[in-house]
Amino acid sequence: MSLVALIDHAVLQPTQTAADVRDACALCCELGAASVCVKPSMVALARDCLAGAAVVPSTVIGFPHGGTTTAAKVRETEKAIADGAREIDMVINLGWACGGQWSDVEADIAAVVAAGHAGGALVKVIFETGLLSSDDFKIKLCEISERVGADFVKTSTGFGYAADAQGVLRATGATAHDVALLRAHCGPQVGVKASGGIRSLTDAQRFVALGATRLGSSATRAIAEGERGQSAVGAASY
């Protein structure tokens, strides 16, 4: 199977337009991606562009920082599904997680999972692993996500930043360590989505080898071209 079939193609930059969504939908239908992941305001457009296609519309909830109220996340989820979203990527409340408010974190995730499933949508839970200081937090989030019935756990939004030793903000994203950790601490019924910084076929292959079952990327064409190049080299060697 092509790795492109595992990609949720991201169209989430603040300045991306309706034209960008249309182009992304055409690209993903051409290449056979899993979904086109758009901002909530663009879900209906993506639904119309993907009508009749195997590629589905997906969207993000509480994005990118997760700090909206649970009620707002639930309503946003319900509206997205009404507009045609088939998959929901929700951001946890990072402040609650970092502060050890685990009952609040669980209630937040559970409410969105329930709303998503009530509308027939898959739900992915974004941890923003690069901003969590302890693997224990990530393991706890795996346990919570599995317990409340989430379909996937996901590393990152692609919009997380942390200061390095010099105080310079650096983008955080999927790492080999975190993908392997999430895979090890979720049951087989829970998928693992690696997202953030996946820009090449090599990146995609590395994360799938570590247990990722879905990939978030805007580099879908580059990954597809990498696969074609690899196939051509293999064919030429015979």
Secondary structure, 3 states (H helix, E strand, C coil): CCHHHHEEEEECCCCCCHHHHHHHHHHHHHHCCCEEEECHHHHHHHHHHCCCCCCEEEEEECCCCCCCCHHHHHHHHHHHHHHCCCEEEEECCHHHHHCCCHHHHHHHHHHHHHHHHHCCCEEEEECCHHHCCCHHHHHHHHHHHHHCCCCEEECCCCCCEEECCCCCEEECCCCHHHHHHHHHCCCCCCEEEEECCCCCHHHHHHHHHCCCCEEEECCHHHHHHHHHHHHHHHHHCC
